[in-house]
Amino acid sequence: ETTFEFVNEPSVIHYTMDGSRPTQNSQLWDSTGPREPGQVFHLTETTTIRWLAEDIKGNVSTGSQQFVIGGP
């Protein structure tokens, strides 16, 4: 299981789970609030999550993380 975590300021986060580049039209992460847990991802296979985050000031950041499930 994994989720996004606000580090500096709450943000609107769009993400993909197929390795494609996220856009403003990509899936929106369901956050319940800046001090509340948000949507949790239950991964059962190796997955790359890529994100596009924008805070209230308009600062944009992007990133990706691969989660390897199973293996030798």
PQR file of N, CA, C, O and H, with PARSE charges and radii, in Angstrom:
ATOM      1  N   GLU A   1       0.838  -1.173   0.000 -0.4000 1.5000
ATOM      2  CA  GLU A   1       0.000   0.000   0.000 -0.0000 2.0000
ATOM      3  C   GLU A   1       0.885   1.240   0.000  0.5500 1.7000
ATOM      4  O   GLU A   1       1.950   1.264   0.618 -0.5500 1.4000
ATOM      5  N   THR A   2       0.424   2.265  -0.705 -0.4000 1.5000
ATOM      6  CA  THR A   2       1.138   3.531  -0.728 -0.0000 2.0000
ATOM      7  C   THR A   2       0.143   4.656  -0.973  0.5500 1.7000
ATOM      8  O   THR A   2      -0.993   4.413  -1.381 -0.5500 1.4000
ATOM      9  H   THR A   2      -0.441   2.245  -1.207  0.4000 1.0000
ATOM     10  N   THR A   3       0.567   5.866  -0.726 -0.4000 1.5000
ATOM     11  CA  THR A   3      -0.262   7.044  -0.967 -0.0000 2.0000
ATOM     12  C   THR A   3       0.653   8.236  -1.167  0.5500 1.7000
ATOM     13  O   THR A   3       1.869   8.117  -1.014 -0.5500 1.4000
ATOM     14  H   THR A   3       1.489   6.063  -0.395  0.4000 1.0000
ATOM     15  N   PHE A   4       0.091   9.372  -1.503 -0.4000 1.5000
ATOM     16  CA  PHE A   4       0.853  10.611  -1.577 -0.0000 2.0000
ATOM     17  C   PHE A   4       0.835  11.252  -0.199  0.5500 1.7000
ATOM     18  O   PHE A   4      -0.075  11.023   0.598 -0.5500 1.4000
ATOM     19  H   PHE A   4      -0.897   9.469  -1.627  0.4000 1.0000
ATOM     20  N   GLU A   5       1.851  12.057   0.065 -0.4000 1.5000
ATOM     21  CA  GLU A   5       1.936  12.751   1.342 -0.0000 2.0000
ATOM     22  C   GLU A   5       2.328  14.197   1.073  0.5500 1.7000
ATOM     23  O   GLU A   5       3.294  14.456   0.356 -0.5500 1.4000
ATOM     24  H   GLU A   5       2.589  12.243  -0.583  0.4000 1.0000
ATOM     25  N   PHE A   6       1.583  15.141   1.643 -0.4000 1.5000
ATOM     26  CA  PHE A   6       1.922  16.547   1.490 -0.0000 2.0000
ATOM     27  C   PHE A   6       3.181  16.826   2.293  0.5500 1.7000
ATOM     28  O   PHE A   6       3.242  16.516   3.483 -0.5500 1.4000
ATOM     29  H   PHE A   6       0.798  14.931   2.226  0.4000 1.0000
ATOM     30  N   VAL A   7       4.202  17.418   1.642 -0.4000 1.5000
ATOM     31  CA  VAL A   7       5.451  17.732   2.331 -0.0000 2.0000
ATOM     32  C   VAL A   7       5.478  19.203   2.739  0.5500 1.7000
ATOM     33  O   VAL A   7       5.729  19.517   3.903 -0.5500 1.4000
ATOM     34  H   VAL A   7       4.152  17.670   0.675  0.4000 1.0000
ATOM     35  N   ASN A   8       5.225  20.097   1.804 -0.4000 1.5000
ATOM     36  CA  ASN A   8       5.263  21.529   2.111 -0.0000 2.0000
ATOM     37  C   ASN A   8       3.860  22.119   2.201  0.5500 1.7000
ATOM     38  O   ASN A   8       3.454  22.608   3.255 -0.5500 1.4000
ATOM     39  H   ASN A   8       5.022  19.842   0.858  0.4000 1.0000
ATOM     40  N   GLU A   9       3.132  22.073   1.110 -0.4000 1.5000
ATOM     41  CA  GLU A   9       1.790  22.635   1.064 -0.0000 2.0000
ATOM     42  C   GLU A   9       0.848  21.645   0.391  0.5500 1.7000
ATOM     43  O   GLU A   9       1.278  20.852  -0.447 -0.5500 1.4000
ATOM     44  H   GLU A   9       3.461  21.676   0.253  0.4000 1.0000
ATOM     45  N   PRO A  10      -0.421  21.686   0.747 -0.5600 1.5000
ATOM     46  CA  PRO A  10      -1.392  20.846   0.045  0.2800 2.0000
ATOM     47  C   PRO A  10      -1.372  21.158  -1.449  0.5500 1.7000
ATOM     48  O   PRO A  10      -1.187  22.308  -1.850 -0.5500 1.4000
ATOM     49  N   SER A  11      -1.559  20.146  -2.250 -0.4000 1.5000
ATOM     50  CA  SER A  11      -1.517  20.296  -3.699 -0.0000 2.0000
ATOM     51  C   SER A  11      -2.626  19.503  -4.351  0.5500 1.7000
ATOM     52  O   SER A  11      -3.169  18.564  -3.769 -0.5500 1.4000
ATOM     53  H   SER A  11      -1.709  19.213  -1.925  0.4000 1.0000
ATOM     54  N   VAL A  12      -2.953  19.897  -5.572 -0.4000 1.5000
ATOM     55  CA  VAL A  12      -3.819  19.098  -6.427 -0.0000 2.0000
ATOM     56  C   VAL A  12      -2.888  18.173  -7.186  0.5500 1.7000
ATOM     57  O   VAL A  12      -1.961  18.632  -7.854 -0.5500 1.4000
ATOM     58  H   VAL A  12      -2.511  20.660  -6.045  0.4000 1.0000
ATOM     59  N   ILE A  13      -3.128  16.864  -7.088 -0.4000 1.5000
ATOM     60  CA  ILE A  13      -2.214  15.892  -7.686 -0.0000 2.0000
ATOM     61  C   ILE A  13      -2.940  15.071  -8.740  0.5500 1.7000
ATOM     62  O   ILE A  13      -3.943  14.414  -8.466 -0.5500 1.4000
ATOM     63  H   ILE A  13      -3.881  16.491  -6.545  0.4000 1.0000
ATOM     64  N   HIS A  14      -2.400  15.129  -9.958 -0.4000 1.5000
ATOM     65  CA  HIS A  14      -2.865  14.276 -11.051 -0.0000 2.0000
ATOM     66  C   HIS A  14      -1.818  13.187 -11.228  0.5500 1.7000
ATOM     67  O   HIS A  14      -0.623  13.451 -11.094 -0.5500 1.4000
ATOM     68  H   HIS A  14      -1.585  15.663 -10.181  0.4000 1.0000
ATOM     69  N   TYR A  15      -2.250  11.967 -11.528 -0.4000 1.5000
ATOM     70  CA  TYR A  15      -1.291  10.867 -11.598 -0.0000 2.0000
ATOM     71  C   TYR A  15      -1.673   9.859 -12.677  0.5500 1.7000
ATOM     72  O   TYR A  15      -2.813   9.805 -13.139 -0.5500 1.4000
ATOM     73  H   TYR A  15      -3.220  11.753 -11.637  0.4000 1.0000
ATOM     74  N   THR A  16      -0.673   9.061 -13.062 -0.4000 1.5000
ATOM     75  CA  THR A  16      -0.897   7.905 -13.927 -0.0000 2.0000
ATOM     76  C   THR A  16      -0.224   6.709 -13.273  0.5500 1.7000
ATOM     77  O   THR A  16       0.715   6.857 -12.490 -0.5500 1.4000
ATOM     78  H   THR A  16       0.253   9.104 -12.687  0.4000 1.0000
ATOM     79  N   MET A  17      -0.713   5.533 -13.603 -0.4000 1.5000
ATOM     80  CA  MET A  17      -0.124   4.300 -13.054 -0.0000 2.0000
ATOM     81  C   MET A  17       0.347   3.368 -14.163  0.5500 1.7000
ATOM     82  O   MET A  17       0.670   2.207 -13.911 -0.5500 1.4000
ATOM     83  H   MET A  17      -1.476   5.412 -14.239  0.4000 1.0000
ATOM     84  N   ASP A  18       0.385   3.880 -15.390 -0.4000 1.5000
ATOM     85  CA  ASP A  18       0.815   3.060 -16.520 -0.0000 2.0000
ATOM     86  C   ASP A  18       2.145   3.534 -17.093  0.5500 1.7000
ATOM     87  O   ASP A  18       2.561   3.084 -18.160 -0.5500 1.4000
ATOM     88  H   ASP A  18       0.123   4.823 -15.594  0.4000 1.0000
ATOM     89  N   GLY A  19       2.816   4.447 -16.379 -0.4000 1.5000
ATOM     90  CA  GLY A  19       4.111   4.948 -16.830 -0.0000 2.0000
ATOM     91  C   GLY A  19       4.018   6.138 -17.769  0.5500 1.7000
ATOM     92  O   GLY A  19       5.043   6.721 -18.123 -0.5500 1.4000
ATOM     93  H   GLY A  19       2.478   4.812 -15.512  0.4000 1.0000
ATOM     94  N   SER A  20       2.805   6.513 -18.183 -0.4000 1.5000
ATOM     95  CA  SER A  20       2.660   7.647 -19.097 -0.0000 2.0000
ATOM     96  C   SER A  20       2.790   8.959 -18.332  0.5500 1.7000
ATOM     97  O   SER A  20       2.616   9.004 -17.114 -0.5500 1.4000
ATOM     98  H   SER A  20       1.972   6.040 -17.895  0.4000 1.0000
ATOM     99  N   ARG A  21       3.096  10.018 -19.062 -0.4000 1.5000
ATOM    100  CA  ARG A  21       3.271  11.338 -18.464 -0.0000 2.0000
ATOM    101  C   ARG A  21       1.914  11.907 -18.044  0.5500 1.7000
ATOM    102  O   ARG A  21       1.000  11.963 -18.867 -0.5500 1.4000
ATOM    103  H   ARG A  21       3.238   9.982 -20.052  0.4000 1.0000
ATOM    104  N   PRO A  22       1.759  12.327 -16.791 -0.5600 1.5000
ATOM    105  CA  PRO A  22       0.474  12.875 -16.343  0.2800 2.0000
ATOM    106  C   PRO A  22       0.242  14.284 -16.892  0.5500 1.7000
ATOM    107  O   PRO A  22       1.183  15.031 -17.156 -0.5500 1.4000
ATOM    108  N   THR A  23      -1.032  14.621 -17.054 -0.4000 1.5000
ATOM    109  CA  THR A  23      -1.453  15.949 -17.496 -0.0000 2.0000
ATOM    110  C   THR A  23      -2.560  16.431 -16.562  0.5500 1.7000
ATOM    111  O   THR A  23      -2.954  15.721 -15.637 -0.5500 1.4000
ATOM    112  H   THR A  23      -1.797  14.014 -16.839  0.4000 1.0000
ATOM    113  N   GLN A  24      -3.052  17.627 -16.806 -0.4000 1.5000
ATOM    114  CA  GLN A  24      -4.166  18.159 -16.027 -0.0000 2.0000
ATOM    115  C   GLN A  24      -5.432  17.326 -16.226  0.5500 1.7000
ATOM    116  O   GLN A  24      -6.372  17.442 -15.439 -0.5500 1.4000
ATOM    117  H   GLN A  24      -2.732  18.204 -17.558  0.4000 1.0000
ATOM    118  N   ASN A  25      -5.471  16.496 -17.258 -0.4000 1.5000
ATOM    119  CA  ASN A  25      -6.629  15.645 -17.527 -0.0000 2.0000
ATOM    120  C   ASN A  25      -6.475  14.236 -16.945  0.5500 1.7000
ATOM    121  O   ASN A  25      -7.397  13.426 -17.041 -0.5500 1.4000
ATOM    122  H   ASN A  25      -4.708  16.402 -17.897  0.4000 1.0000
ATOM    123  N   SER A  26      -5.331  13.939 -16.351 -0.4000 1.5000
ATOM    124  CA  SER A  26      -5.095  12.614 -15.761 -0.0000 2.0000
ATOM    125  C   SER A  26      -5.928  12.433 -14.496  0.5500 1.7000
ATOM    126  O   SER A  26      -6.502  13.384 -13.965 -0.5500 1.4000
ATOM    127  H   SER A  26      -4.581  14.596 -16.273  0.4000 1.0000
ATOM    128  N   GLN A  27      -5.977  11.203 -14.035 -0.4000 1.5000
ATOM    129  CA  GLN A  27      -6.712  10.861 -12.808 -0.0000 2.0000
ATOM    130  C   GLN A  27      -6.316  11.802 -11.678  0.5500 1.7000
ATOM    131  O   GLN A  27      -5.137  12.118 -11.516 -0.5500 1.4000
ATOM    132  H   GLN A  27      -5.511  10.430 -14.466  0.4000 1.0000
ATOM    133  N   LEU A  28      -7.292  12.249 -10.899 -0.4000 1.5000
ATOM    134  CA  LEU A  28      -7.054  13.147  -9.772 -0.0000 2.0000
ATOM    135  C   LEU A  28      -7.001  12.342  -8.480  0.5500 1.7000
ATOM    136  O   LEU A  28      -7.901  11.551  -8.197 -0.5500 1.4000
ATOM    137  H   LEU A  28      -8.249  11.993 -11.031  0.4000 1.0000
ATOM    138  N   TRP A  29      -5.934  12.547  -7.692 -0.4000 1.5000
ATOM    139  CA  TRP A  29      -5.804  11.855  -6.408 -0.0000 2.0000
ATOM    140  C   TRP A  29      -6.864  12.374  -5.466  0.5500 1.7000
ATOM    141  O   TRP A  29      -7.039  13.585  -5.324 -0.5500 1.4000
ATOM    142  H   TRP A  29      -5.203  13.190  -7.922  0.4000 1.0000
ATOM    143  N   ASP A  30      -7.570  11.466  -4.824 -0.4000 1.5000
ATOM    144  CA  ASP A  30      -8.639  11.808  -3.893 -0.0000 2.0000
ATOM    145  C   ASP A  30      -8.039  12.083  -2.519  0.5500 1.7000
ATOM    146  O   ASP A  30      -7.809  11.165  -1.732 -0.5500 1.4000
ATOM    147  H   ASP A  30      -7.427  10.483  -4.940  0.4000 1.0000
ATOM    148  N   SER A  31      -7.789  13.372  -2.243 -0.4000 1.5000
ATOM    149  CA  SER A  31      -7.261  13.747  -0.931 -0.0000 2.0000
ATOM    150  C   SER A  31      -8.418  14.249  -0.076  0.5500 1.7000
ATOM    151  O   SER A  31      -9.323  14.915  -0.579 -0.5500 1.4000
ATOM    152  H   SER A  31      -7.976  14.118  -2.882  0.4000 1.0000
ATOM    153  N   THR A  32      -8.387  13.936   1.187 -0.4000 1.5000
ATOM    154  CA  THR A  32      -9.472  14.338   2.076 -0.0000 2.0000
ATOM    155  C   THR A  32      -9.173  15.646   2.783  0.5500 1.7000
ATOM    156  O   THR A  32     -10.057  16.222   3.418 -0.5500 1.4000
ATOM    157  H   THR A  32      -7.652  13.395   1.595  0.4000 1.0000
ATOM    158  N   GLY A  33      -7.947  16.121   2.683 -0.4000 1.5000
ATOM    159  CA  GLY A  33      -7.575  17.384   3.310 -0.0000 2.0000
ATOM    160  C   GLY A  33      -6.104  17.389   3.651  0.5500 1.7000
ATOM    161  O   GLY A  33      -5.463  16.338   3.641 -0.5500 1.4000
ATOM    162  H   GLY A  33      -7.229  15.654   2.167  0.4000 1.0000
ATOM    163  N   PRO A  34      -5.547  18.574   3.959 -0.5600 1.5000
ATOM    164  CA  PRO A  34      -4.105  18.681   4.197  0.2800 2.0000
ATOM    165  C   PRO A  34      -3.608  17.918   5.416  0.5500 1.7000
ATOM    166  O   PRO A  34      -2.428  17.575   5.482 -0.5500 1.4000
ATOM    167  N   ARG A  35      -4.466  17.647   6.368 -0.4000 1.5000
ATOM    168  CA  ARG A  35      -4.021  16.940   7.573 -0.0000 2.0000
ATOM    169  C   ARG A  35      -4.705  15.589   7.720  0.5500 1.7000
ATOM    170  O   ARG A  35      -4.661  14.974   8.785 -0.5500 1.4000
ATOM    171  H   ARG A  35      -5.425  17.926   6.315  0.4000 1.0000
ATOM    172  N   GLU A  36      -5.328  15.141   6.659 -0.4000 1.5000
ATOM    173  CA  GLU A  36      -6.051  13.872   6.659 -0.0000 2.0000
ATOM    174  C   GLU A  36      -5.433  12.935   5.635  0.5500 1.7000
ATOM    175  O   GLU A  36      -4.856  13.390   4.647 -0.5500 1.4000
ATOM    176  H   GLU A  36      -5.363  15.641   5.794  0.4000 1.0000
ATOM    177  N   PRO A  37      -5.547  11.638   5.859 -0.5600 1.5000
ATOM    178  CA  PRO A  37      -5.027  10.697   4.852  0.2800 2.0000
ATOM    179  C   PRO A  37      -5.883  10.770   3.591  0.5500 1.7000
ATOM    180  O   PRO A  37      -7.074  11.074   3.653 -0.5500 1.4000
ATOM    181  N   GLY A  38      -5.280  10.497   2.481 -0.4000 1.5000
ATOM    182  CA  GLY A  38      -6.001  10.499   1.213 -0.0000 2.0000
ATOM    183  C   GLY A  38      -6.131   9.090   0.674  0.5500 1.7000
ATOM    184  O   GLY A  38      -5.934   8.108   1.390 -0.5500 1.4000
ATOM    185  H   GLY A  38      -4.312  10.250   2.430  0.4000 1.0000
ATOM    186  N   GLN A  39      -6.466   9.012  -0.597 -0.4000 1.5000
ATOM    187  CA  GLN A  39      -6.626   7.739  -1.293 -0.0000 2.0000
ATOM    188  C   GLN A  39      -5.379   6.877  -1.141  0.5500 1.7000
ATOM    189  O   GLN A  39      -4.261   7.360  -1.322 -0.5500 1.4000
ATOM    190  H   GLN A  39      -6.625   9.809  -1.179  0.4000 1.0000
ATOM    191  N   VAL A  40      -5.566   5.613  -0.813 -0.4000 1.5000
ATOM    192  CA  VAL A  40      -4.474   4.654  -0.683 -0.0000 2.0000
ATOM    193  C   VAL A  40      -4.491   3.741  -1.906  0.5500 1.7000
ATOM    194  O   VAL A  40      -5.549   3.279  -2.333 -0.5500 1.4000
ATOM    195  H   VAL A  40      -6.474   5.220  -0.666  0.4000 1.0000
ATOM    196  N   PHE A  41      -3.322   3.491  -2.458 -0.4000 1.5000
ATOM    197  CA  PHE A  41      -3.187   2.598  -3.608 -0.0000 2.0000
ATOM    198  C   PHE A  41      -2.789   1.221  -3.106  0.5500 1.7000
ATOM    199  O   PHE A  41      -1.807   1.087  -2.377 -0.5500 1.4000
ATOM    200  H   PHE A  41      -2.462   3.867  -2.112  0.4000 1.0000
ATOM    201  N   HIS A  42      -3.537   0.202  -3.487 -0.4000 1.5000
ATOM    202  CA  HIS A  42      -3.239  -1.186  -3.132 -0.0000 2.0000
ATOM    203  C   HIS A  42      -2.629  -1.840  -4.366  0.5500 1.7000
ATOM    204  O   HIS A  42      -3.347  -2.221  -5.290 -0.5500 1.4000
ATOM    205  H   HIS A  42      -4.335   0.310  -4.079  0.4000 1.0000
ATOM    206  N   LEU A  43      -1.311  -1.970  -4.382 -0.4000 1.5000
ATOM    207  CA  LEU A  43      -0.604  -2.477  -5.556 -0.0000 2.0000
ATOM    208  C   LEU A  43      -0.377  -3.969  -5.435  0.5500 1.7000
ATOM    209  O   LEU A  43       0.044  -4.462  -4.388 -0.5500 1.4000
ATOM    210  H   LEU A  43      -0.727  -1.660  -3.631  0.4000 1.0000
ATOM    211  N   THR A  44      -0.659  -4.687  -6.513 -0.4000 1.5000
ATOM    212  CA  THR A  44      -0.461  -6.138  -6.526 -0.0000 2.0000
ATOM    213  C   THR A  44       0.546  -6.565  -7.579  0.5500 1.7000
ATOM    214  O   THR A  44       0.885  -7.745  -7.669 -0.5500 1.4000
ATOM    215  H   THR A  44      -1.001  -4.288  -7.363  0.4000 1.0000
ATOM    216  N   GLU A  45       1.030  -5.619  -8.379 -0.4000 1.5000
ATOM    217  CA  GLU A  45       2.044  -5.906  -9.387 -0.0000 2.0000
ATOM    218  C   GLU A  45       2.968  -4.704  -9.495  0.5500 1.7000
ATOM    219  O   GLU A  45       2.618  -3.610  -9.050 -0.5500 1.4000
ATOM    220  H   GLU A  45       0.755  -4.660  -8.306  0.4000 1.0000
ATOM    221  N   THR A  46       4.134  -4.893 -10.078 -0.4000 1.5000
ATOM    222  CA  THR A  46       5.081  -3.803 -10.242 -0.0000 2.0000
ATOM    223  C   THR A  46       4.400  -2.666 -10.996  0.5500 1.7000
ATOM    224  O   THR A  46       3.822  -2.869 -12.063 -0.5500 1.4000
ATOM    225  H   THR A  46       4.417  -5.781 -10.440  0.4000 1.0000
ATOM    226  N   THR A  47       4.478  -1.475 -10.427 -0.4000 1.5000
ATOM    227  CA  THR A  47       3.753  -0.323 -10.950 -0.0000 2.0000
ATOM    228  C   THR A  47       4.621   0.917 -10.868  0.5500 1.7000
ATOM    229  O   THR A  47       5.329   1.121  -9.882 -0.5500 1.4000
ATOM    230  H   THR A  47       4.948  -1.310  -9.560  0.4000 1.0000
ATOM    231  N   THR A  48       4.569   1.748 -11.903 -0.4000 1.5000
ATOM    232  CA  THR A  48       5.218   3.056 -11.862 -0.0000 2.0000
ATOM    233  C   THR A  48       4.130   4.110 -11.765  0.5500 1.7000
ATOM    234  O   THR A  48       3.275   4.217 -12.644 -0.5500 1.4000
ATOM    235  H   THR A  48       3.994   1.582 -12.704  0.4000 1.0000
ATOM    236  N   ILE A  49       4.169   4.884 -10.695 -0.4000 1.5000
ATOM    237  CA  ILE A  49       3.232   5.987 -10.514 -0.0000 2.0000
ATOM    238  C   ILE A  49       3.979   7.271 -10.856  0.5500 1.7000
ATOM    239  O   ILE A  49       5.044   7.550 -10.306 -0.5500 1.4000
ATOM    240  H   ILE A  49       4.864   4.797  -9.981  0.4000 1.0000
ATOM    241  N   ARG A  50       3.405   8.044 -11.772 -0.4000 1.5000
ATOM    242  CA  ARG A  50       3.964   9.355 -12.118 -0.0000 2.0000
ATOM    243  C   ARG A  50       2.946  10.408 -11.713  0.5500 1.7000
ATOM    244  O   ARG A  50       1.741  10.174 -11.804 -0.5500 1.4000
ATOM    245  H   ARG A  50       2.540   7.817 -12.219  0.4000 1.0000
ATOM    246  N   TRP A  51       3.421  11.573 -11.264 -0.4000 1.5000
ATOM    247  CA  TRP A  51       2.498  12.587 -10.784 -0.0000 2.0000
ATOM    248  C   TRP A  51       2.870  13.985 -11.268  0.5500 1.7000
ATOM    249  O   TRP A  51       4.008  14.271 -11.641 -0.5500 1.4000
ATOM    250  H   TRP A  51       4.400  11.763 -11.190  0.4000 1.0000
ATOM    251  N   LEU A  52       1.851  14.836 -11.239 -0.4000 1.5000
ATOM    252  CA  LEU A  52       1.942  16.248 -11.545 -0.0000 2.0000
ATOM    253  C   LEU A  52       1.196  16.944 -10.413  0.5500 1.7000
ATOM    254  O   LEU A  52      -0.014  16.769 -10.270 -0.5500 1.4000
ATOM    255  H   LEU A  52       0.927  14.604 -10.936  0.4000 1.0000
ATOM    256  N   ALA A  53       1.902  17.726  -9.612 -0.4000 1.5000
ATOM    257  CA  ALA A  53       1.299  18.363  -8.445 -0.0000 2.0000
ATOM    258  C   ALA A  53       1.375  19.876  -8.582  0.5500 1.7000
ATOM    259  O   ALA A  53       2.395  20.417  -9.009 -0.5500 1.4000
ATOM    260  H   ALA A  53       2.885  17.868  -9.728  0.4000 1.0000
ATOM    261  N   GLU A  54       0.284  20.561  -8.214 -0.4000 1.5000
ATOM    262  CA  GLU A  54       0.264  22.022  -8.239 -0.0000 2.0000
ATOM    263  C   GLU A  54      -0.299  22.527  -6.919  0.5500 1.7000
ATOM    264  O   GLU A  54      -1.391  22.136  -6.508 -0.5500 1.4000
ATOM    265  H   GLU A  54      -0.544  20.121  -7.866  0.4000 1.0000
ATOM    266  N   ASP A  55       0.461  23.403  -6.257 -0.4000 1.5000
ATOM    267  CA  ASP A  55      -0.014  23.945  -4.984 -0.0000 2.0000
ATOM    268  C   ASP A  55      -0.840  25.204  -5.212  0.5500 1.7000
ATOM    269  O   ASP A  55      -1.003  25.643  -6.350 -0.5500 1.4000
ATOM    270  H   ASP A  55       1.348  23.721  -6.591  0.4000 1.0000
ATOM    271  N   ILE A  56      -1.359  25.784  -4.140 -0.4000 1.5000
ATOM    272  CA  ILE A  56      -2.263  26.930  -4.230 -0.0000 2.0000
ATOM    273  C   ILE A  56      -1.577  28.167  -4.828  0.5500 1.7000
ATOM    274  O   ILE A  56      -2.252  29.048  -5.361 -0.5500 1.4000
ATOM    275  H   ILE A  56      -1.226  25.428  -3.215  0.4000 1.0000
ATOM    276  N   LYS A  57      -0.256  28.236  -4.744 -0.4000 1.5000
ATOM    277  CA  LYS A  57       0.495  29.367  -5.301 -0.0000 2.0000
ATOM    278  C   LYS A  57       0.786  29.188  -6.790  0.5500 1.7000
ATOM    279  O   LYS A  57       1.300  30.096  -7.442 -0.5500 1.4000
ATOM    280  H   LYS A  57       0.292  27.520  -4.311  0.4000 1.0000
ATOM    281  N   GLY A  58       0.451  28.000  -7.328 -0.4000 1.5000
ATOM    282  CA  GLY A  58       0.709  27.733  -8.740 -0.0000 2.0000
ATOM    283  C   GLY A  58       2.038  27.059  -9.014  0.5500 1.7000
ATOM    284  O   GLY A  58       2.402  26.852 -10.171 -0.5500 1.4000
ATOM    285  H   GLY A  58       0.032  27.262  -6.799  0.4000 1.0000
ATOM    286  N   ASN A  59       2.773  26.711  -7.956 -0.4000 1.5000
ATOM    287  CA  ASN A  59       4.028  25.976  -8.142 -0.0000 2.0000
ATOM    288  C   ASN A  59       3.716  24.559  -8.608  0.5500 1.7000
ATOM    289  O   ASN A  59       2.849  23.893  -8.042 -0.5500 1.4000
ATOM    290  H   ASN A  59       2.477  26.879  -7.015  0.4000 1.0000
ATOM    291  N   VAL A  60       4.415  24.101  -9.631 -0.4000 1.5000
ATOM    292  CA  VAL A  60       4.176  22.777 -10.203 -0.0000 2.0000
ATOM    293  C   VAL A  60       5.408  21.910  -9.998  0.5500 1.7000
ATOM    294  O   VAL A  60       6.535  22.365 -10.191 -0.5500 1.4000
ATOM    295  H   VAL A  60       5.119  24.642 -10.091  0.4000 1.0000
ATOM    296  N   SER A  61       5.189  20.664  -9.608 -0.4000 1.5000
ATOM    297  CA  SER A  61       6.280  19.700  -9.519 -0.0000 2.0000
ATOM    298  C   SER A  61       5.818  18.387 -10.139  0.5500 1.7000
ATOM    299  O   SER A  61       4.627  18.081 -10.183 -0.5500 1.4000
ATOM    300  H   SER A  61       4.273  20.295  -9.452  0.4000 1.0000
ATOM    301  N   THR A  62       6.780  17.634 -10.608 -0.4000 1.5000
ATOM    302  CA  THR A  62       6.492  16.330 -11.208 -0.0000 2.0000
ATOM    303  C   THR A  62       7.431  15.303 -10.608  0.5500 1.7000
ATOM    304  O   THR A  62       8.454  15.650 -10.017 -0.5500 1.4000
ATOM    305  H   THR A  62       7.748  17.883 -10.573  0.4000 1.0000
ATOM    306  N   GLY A  63       7.080  14.051 -10.763 -0.4000 1.5000
ATOM    307  CA  GLY A  63       7.952  12.994 -10.276 -0.0000 2.0000
ATOM    308  C   GLY A  63       7.402  11.636 -10.628  0.5500 1.7000
ATOM    309  O   GLY A  63       6.328  11.511 -11.216 -0.5500 1.4000
ATOM    310  H   GLY A  63       6.249  13.770 -11.243  0.4000 1.0000
ATOM    311  N   SER A  64       8.158  10.616 -10.258 -0.4000 1.5000
ATOM    312  CA  SER A  64       7.708   9.250 -10.482 -0.0000 2.0000
ATOM    313  C   SER A  64       8.353   8.338  -9.451  0.5500 1.7000
ATOM    314  O   SER A  64       9.395   8.651  -8.876 -0.5500 1.4000
ATOM    315  H   SER A  64       9.030  10.718  -9.780  0.4000 1.0000
ATOM    316  N   GLN A  65       7.710   7.217  -9.237 -0.4000 1.5000
ATOM    317  CA  GLN A  65       8.224   6.208  -8.311 -0.0000 2.0000
ATOM    318  C   GLN A  65       7.795   4.842  -8.819  0.5500 1.7000
ATOM    319  O   GLN A  65       6.620   4.624  -9.116 -0.5500 1.4000
ATOM    320  H   GLN A  65       6.863   6.963  -9.704  0.4000 1.0000
ATOM    321  N   GLN A  66       8.742   3.928  -8.918 -0.4000 1.5000
ATOM    322  CA  GLN A  66       8.400   2.558  -9.291 -0.0000 2.0000
ATOM    323  C   GLN A  66       8.315   1.714  -8.030  0.5500 1.7000
ATOM    324  O   GLN A  66       9.198   1.766  -7.173 -0.5500 1.4000
ATOM    325  H   GLN A  66       9.697   4.105  -8.677  0.4000 1.0000
ATOM    326  N   PHE A  67       7.252   0.944  -7.926 -0.4000 1.5000
ATOM    327  CA  PHE A  67       7.046   0.032  -6.814 -0.0000 2.0000
ATOM    328  C   PHE A  67       7.162  -1.379  -7.363  0.5500 1.7000
ATOM    329  O   PHE A  67       6.356  -1.796  -8.194 -0.5500 1.4000
ATOM    330  H   PHE A  67       6.535   0.902  -8.621  0.4000 1.0000
ATOM    331  N   VAL A  68       8.168  -2.119  -6.897 -0.4000 1.5000
ATOM    332  CA  VAL A  68       8.415  -3.482  -7.374 -0.0000 2.0000
ATOM    333  C   VAL A  68       7.738  -4.443  -6.413  0.5500 1.7000
ATOM    334  O   VAL A  68       8.028  -4.457  -5.217 -0.5500 1.4000
ATOM    335  H   VAL A  68       8.823  -1.780  -6.221  0.4000 1.0000
ATOM    336  N   ILE A  69       6.835  -5.244  -6.951 -0.4000 1.5000
ATOM    337  CA  ILE A  69       6.103  -6.216  -6.140 -0.0000 2.0000
ATOM    338  C   ILE A  69       6.619  -7.610  -6.477  0.5500 1.7000
ATOM    339  O   ILE A  69       6.705  -7.983  -7.647 -0.5500 1.4000
ATOM    340  H   ILE A  69       6.599  -5.233  -7.922  0.4000 1.0000
ATOM    341  N   GLY A  70       6.959  -8.367  -5.453 -0.4000 1.5000
ATOM    342  CA  GLY A  70       7.449  -9.741  -5.674 -0.0000 2.0000
ATOM    343  C   GLY A  70       8.886  -9.716  -6.148  0.5500 1.7000
ATOM    344  O   GLY A  70       9.646  -8.808  -5.810 -0.5500 1.4000
ATOM    345  H   GLY A  70       6.889  -8.064  -4.502  0.4000 1.0000
ATOM    346  N   GLY A  71       9.252 -10.707  -6.926 -0.4000 1.5000
ATOM    347  CA  GLY A  71      10.609 -10.807  -7.448 -0.0000 2.0000
ATOM    348  C   GLY A  71      11.351 -11.964  -6.810  0.5500 1.7000
ATOM    349  O   GLY A  71      10.825 -12.657  -5.938 -0.5500 1.4000
ATOM    350  H   GLY A  71       8.635 -11.444  -7.201  0.4000 1.0000
ATOM    351  N   PRO A  72      12.582 -12.163  -7.259 -0.5600 1.5000
ATOM    352  CA  PRO A  72      13.369 -13.293  -6.732  0.2800 2.0000
ATOM    353  C   PRO A  72      13.800 -13.118  -5.299  0.5500 1.7000
ATOM    354  O   PRO A  72      14.463 -13.993  -4.742 -0.5500 1.4000
TER
END
